[in-house]
């Protein structure tokens, strides 16, 4: 079985794939800069136990990360407690796609994973909108190359900034109101945040489509994708497992033999 780990600024998403490429379990935990390797070991063992997955069934691991310090702790945990040497996704990995971005090393590893999965499952050209701490727009050309995109402030940090810099505006649930015209402060904030953010998404997608082609597919992923999608007209598909699927594809491309051998990555084959 394969453990896939997506380390973001706010959350860490973990998933386990079986030998048939089925995603059998997923978990979302908070990103904590102070968590130690032993804590990750205990946490992962507990999650596996809850999913009734024997730890010894893990034969491989792959990680994408935008938080280097957390990546270091997670890798140490996997090596010490699980005897796994994870594949760390970067622009130096054998990706199977061309990166037309300057410099290629500055592309977030999660954005690469999203692009690889989008090409595999949805075709080209494509735009992936990933609703995380930041909202990223990843553009994939007709010939299957990663060509860039856009980065916008995330919905949650936009709300946090608004509340932090105003004296009387409260935090509100991030749910869309029934009407765009808010009848009170809560509805007005929700309208501005959700419908306003939907307008941001649609505006950027329209511009990207003019450059990529009007038939470009738009796929949304990330923790708030399902919340924002109904407030847009441009997002056709929500795939919350897109990043994990991209990690699986890249692991198979680089270390697939280890995953299916039944032998852990750092153990010799008899």
C-alpha positions as a printed NumPy array, in Angstrom:
array([[  0.   ,   0.   ,   0.   ],
       [  1.103,   3.568,  -0.644],
       [  0.939,   6.503,   1.767],
       [  0.502,   9.877,   0.026],
       [  1.034,  13.079,   2.031],
       [  0.171,  16.628,   0.934],
       [  1.654,  19.137,   3.409],
       [  0.035,  22.553,   3.102],
       [  0.352,  25.747,   5.094],
       [ -2.902,  25.146,   6.984],
       [ -3.609,  21.422,   6.702],
       [ -1.898,  18.128,   5.953],
       [ -3.902,  15.694,   3.841],
       [ -2.948,  12.024,   3.975],
       [ -4.26 ,   9.118,   1.925],
       [ -3.584,   5.409,   1.54 ],
       [ -3.841,   3.639,  -1.822],
       [ -4.143,  -0.104,  -2.142],
       [ -2.447,  -2.192,  -4.821],
       [ -5.437,  -1.663,  -7.095],
       [ -4.946,   2.135,  -6.989],
       [ -8.067,   2.588,  -4.874],
       [ -7.901,   5.384,  -2.323],
       [ -8.984,   3.424,   0.74 ],
       [ -8.658,   6.111,   3.429],
       [ -8.043,   9.855,   3.695],
       [ -7.419,  12.14 ,   6.649],
       [ -6.948,  15.868,   7.175],
       [ -4.9  ,  17.149,  10.14 ],
       [ -3.708,  20.638,  11.044],
       [ -0.248,  21.795,  10.044],
       [  1.767,  22.366,  13.213],
       [  5.296,  23.748,  12.925],
       [  6.16 ,  22.421,  16.389],
       [  5.042,  18.801,  15.963],
       [  7.906,  16.326,  16.335],
       [  8.589,  13.084,  14.404],
       [  7.425,  10.896,  17.293],
       [  4.114,  12.765,  17.352],
       [  3.585,  12.101,  13.651],
       [  4.374,   8.429,  14.258],
       [  1.765,   8.154,  17.007],
       [ -0.787,  10.097,  14.991],
       [ -0.294,   8.046,  11.842],
       [ -0.497,   4.758,  13.739],
       [ -3.769,   5.893,  15.318],
       [ -5.214,   6.881,  11.937],
       [ -4.224,   3.553,  10.406],
       [ -5.75 ,   1.691,  13.333],
       [ -9.022,   3.581,  12.924],
       [ -9.094,   2.611,   9.24 ],
       [ -8.142,  -0.98 ,  10.112],
       [ -5.014,  -0.781,   7.948],
       [ -2.065,  -2.811,   9.325],
       [  1.009,  -0.532,   9.412],
       [  3.169,  -3.269,   7.926],
       [  1.059,  -3.076,   4.75 ],
       [  2.627,   0.295,   3.872],
       [  5.374,  -0.337,   1.331],
       [  5.898,   3.156,  -0.028],
       [  5.376,   6.852,   0.676],
       [  5.284,  10.028,  -1.4  ],
       [  5.19 ,  13.617,  -0.154],
       [  4.531,  17.038,  -1.62 ],
       [  5.087,  19.97 ,   0.674],
       [  5.118,  23.755,   0.784],
       [  6.371,  23.788,   4.396],
       [  9.999,  22.559,   4.464],
       [ 10.303,  22.262,   8.265],
       [  7.196,  20.081,   8.517],
       [  8.38 ,  17.996,   5.585],
       [ 11.613,  17.291,   7.472],
       [  9.754,  16.102,  10.573],
       [  7.356,  13.946,   8.556],
       [ 10.202,  12.317,   6.611],
       [ 12.1  ,  11.566,   9.81 ],
       [  8.986,   9.95 ,  11.274],
       [  8.468,   7.754,   8.224],
       [ 12.095,   6.687,   8.15 ],
       [ 12.5  ,   5.978,  11.857],
       [  9.138,   4.479,  12.799],
       [  7.949,   3.046,   9.5  ],
       [ 11.229,   2.252,   7.685],
       [ 10.033,   4.135,   4.623],
       [ 12.145,   6.431,   2.483],
       [  9.54 ,   8.741,   0.937],
       [  9.698,  10.122,  -2.563],
       [  9.803,  13.923,  -2.225],
       [  8.087,  15.584,  -5.155],
       [  9.888,  18.504,  -6.789],
       [ 10.601,  19.886, -10.242],
       [ 13.645,  17.574, -10.29 ],
       [ 11.404,  14.48 , -10.094],
       [ 10.675,  12.515, -13.253],
       [  7.308,  14.172, -13.894],
       [  6.413,  13.067, -17.394],
       [  5.312,  16.616, -18.223],
       [  7.168,  19.752, -19.245],
       [  7.35 ,  22.678, -16.82 ],
       [  7.338,  26.   , -18.699],
       [  7.728,  28.205, -15.65 ],
       [ 10.665,  30.321, -14.586],
       [ 12.395,  28.93 , -12.667],
       [ 10.794,  25.455, -12.628],
       [ 11.963,  24.953,  -9.025],
       [  9.6  ,  27.708,  -7.849],
       [  6.459,  25.782,  -8.784],
       [  4.776,  24.377,  -5.679],
       [  4.974,  20.587,  -5.507],
       [  1.219,  20.359,  -4.919],
       [  0.617,  22.328,  -8.111],
       [  2.735,  19.822, -10.052],
       [  0.759,  16.915,  -8.577],
       [ -2.511,  18.632,  -9.502],
       [ -1.348,  19.144, -13.083],
       [ -0.279,  15.521, -13.508],
       [ -3.618,  14.233, -12.181],
       [ -5.649,  16.698, -14.265],
       [ -3.916,  15.588, -17.474],
       [ -4.467,  11.918, -16.632],
       [ -8.126,  12.101, -15.614],
       [ -9.532,  15.164, -17.413],
       [ -7.35 ,  15.815, -20.441],
       [ -5.891,  19.005, -21.914],
       [ -6.12 ,  21.925, -21.899],
       [ -7.12 ,  22.3  , -18.275],
       [ -7.2  ,  24.719, -15.371],
       [ -6.92 ,  23.472, -11.797],
       [ -8.21 ,  25.792,  -9.07 ],
       [ -6.891,  24.715,  -5.675],
       [ -8.634,  26.376,  -2.721],
       [ -6.056,  26.319,   0.057],
       [ -4.402,  28.94 ,   2.247],
       [ -3.779,  30.617,  -1.087],
       [ -5.976,  29.877,  -4.079],
       [ -3.863,  28.755,  -7.012],
       [ -4.853,  28.571, -10.657],
       [ -2.75 ,  26.107, -12.648],
       [ -2.793,  26.241, -16.435],
       [ -2.084,  23.158, -18.545],
       [ -1.669,  23.667, -22.291],
       [ -3.169,  21.673, -25.136],
       [  0.092,  19.732, -25.493],
       [  0.126,  18.747, -21.816],
       [  2.674,  21.191, -20.412],
       [  2.445,  23.116, -17.162],
       [  2.574,  26.712, -18.362],
       [  1.895,  28.75 , -15.2  ],
       [ -1.193,  30.285, -13.693],
       [ -2.189,  32.695, -10.96 ],
       [ -2.057,  32.941,  -7.167],
       [ -4.708,  34.762,  -5.128],
       [ -5.279,  35.184,  -1.382],
       [ -7.313,  32.291,  -0.01 ],
       [-10.912,  32.748,   1.071],
       [-10.226,  32.134,   4.757],
       [ -7.25 ,  34.496,   4.997],
       [ -9.262,  37.108,   3.1  ],
       [-11.898,  36.909,   5.812],
       [ -9.236,  36.982,   8.535],
       [ -7.678,  40.124,   7.055],
       [-11.064,  41.849,   6.839],
       [-11.931,  41.065,  10.45 ],
       [ -8.456,  41.973,  11.737],
       [ -8.509,  45.421,  10.115],
       [-12.058,  46.467,  10.981],
       [-13.454,  47.316,  14.402],
       [-16.995,  45.981,  14.148],
       [-17.08 ,  43.277,  11.471],
       [-17.303,  39.756,  12.939],
       [-16.209,  36.416,  11.548],
       [-19.095,  34.598,   9.892],
       [-19.692,  31.032,   8.687],
       [-18.394,  30.589,   5.146],
       [-21.722,  29.622,   3.636],
       [-23.436,  31.386,   0.767],
       [-26.585,  33.355,   1.671],
       [-29.799,  32.8  ,  -0.257],
       [-29.619,  36.239,  -1.856],
       [-26.732,  38.425,  -2.995],
       [-28.393,  41.42 ,  -1.3  ],
       [-27.576,  40.832,   2.379],
       [-30.381,  41.635,   4.828],
       [-28.025,  41.985,   7.781],
       [-24.293,  42.202,   8.503],
       [-23.801,  38.443,   8.519],
       [-25.51 ,  37.97 ,   5.152],
       [-23.704,  40.986,   3.711],
       [-20.327,  39.573,   4.712],
       [-21.234,  36.133,   3.385],
       [-22.371,  37.64 ,   0.101],
       [-19.195,  39.64 ,  -0.315],
       [-16.955,  36.741,   0.673],
       [-18.65 ,  33.875,  -1.202],
       [-20.197,  35.573,  -4.231],
       [-17.353,  38.054,  -4.425],
       [-14.826,  35.225,  -4.341],
       [-16.828,  33.355,  -6.948],
       [-16.533,  36.426,  -9.14 ],
       [-12.762,  36.462,  -8.626],
       [-12.586,  32.816,  -9.707],
       [-14.775,  33.335, -12.765],
       [-12.868,  36.457, -13.812],
       [ -9.49 ,  34.734, -13.675],
       [-10.771,  31.574, -15.348],
       [-12.237,  33.67 , -18.193],
       [ -8.868,  35.345, -18.758],
       [ -6.97 ,  32.056, -18.618],
       [ -9.414,  30.426, -21.026],
       [ -8.87 ,  33.2  , -23.544],
       [ -5.203,  32.196, -23.587],
       [ -5.613,  28.41 , -23.332],
       [ -8.771,  27.886, -25.376],
       [-12.473,  28.229, -24.645],
       [-12.868,  24.44 , -24.358],
       [-10.494,  24.291, -21.383],
       [-11.768,  22.057, -18.556],
       [-11.843,  23.594, -15.056],
       [-11.303,  21.328, -12.058],
       [-11.491,  22.527,  -8.454],
       [ -9.798,  20.913,  -5.485],
       [ -8.754,  21.863,  -1.958],
       [-10.591,  22.163,   1.326],
       [-12.997,  24.926,   0.27 ],
       [-13.65 ,  23.764,  -3.297],
       [-17.119,  22.403,  -2.561],
       [-18.021,  25.615,  -0.698],
       [-17.009,  28.004,  -3.475],
       [-18.01 ,  25.96 ,  -6.544],
       [-21.782,  26.696,  -6.285],
       [-20.959,  30.433,  -6.285],
       [-19.172,  30.19 ,  -9.649],
       [-20.253,  29.527, -13.214],
       [-16.856,  28.354, -14.486],
       [-15.993,  25.35 , -12.298],
       [-17.312,  22.193, -13.887],
       [-15.796,  19.523, -11.634],
       [-14.82 ,  19.247,  -7.973],
       [-12.216,  16.561,  -7.25 ],
       [-11.116,  16.68 ,  -3.621],
       [ -8.614,  13.839,  -4.11 ],
       [ -6.844,  15.347,  -7.127],
       [ -3.548,  16.113,  -5.35 ],
       [ -3.332,  12.674,  -3.733],
       [ -4.056,  11.032,  -7.076],
       [ -1.288,  13.069,  -8.672],
       [  1.105,  11.938,  -5.959],
       [  0.159,   8.316,  -6.621],
       [  0.758,   8.7  , -10.346],
       [  4.162,  10.272,  -9.771],
       [  5.177,   7.638,  -7.253],
       [  4.26 ,   4.888,  -9.703],
       [  6.246,   6.637, -12.422],
       [  9.364,   6.847, -10.251],
       [  9.168,   3.948,  -7.803],
       [  6.283,   1.754,  -8.854],
       [  8.296,  -1.455,  -8.578],
       [  8.84 ,  -0.935,  -4.84 ],
       [  5.138,  -0.385,  -4.217],
       [  4.018,  -3.625,  -5.857],
       [  6.907,  -5.835,  -4.739],
       [  5.537,  -6.273,  -1.224],
       [  8.932,  -5.173,   0.122],
       [  9.468,  -1.873,   1.901],
       [ 11.477,   0.737,   0.005],
       [ 14.602,   0.554,   2.142],
       [ 14.701,  -3.23 ,   2.469],
       [ 16.589,  -5.38 ,  -0.036],
       [ 14.69 ,  -7.76 ,  -2.249],
       [ 15.739, -11.332,  -1.41 ]])
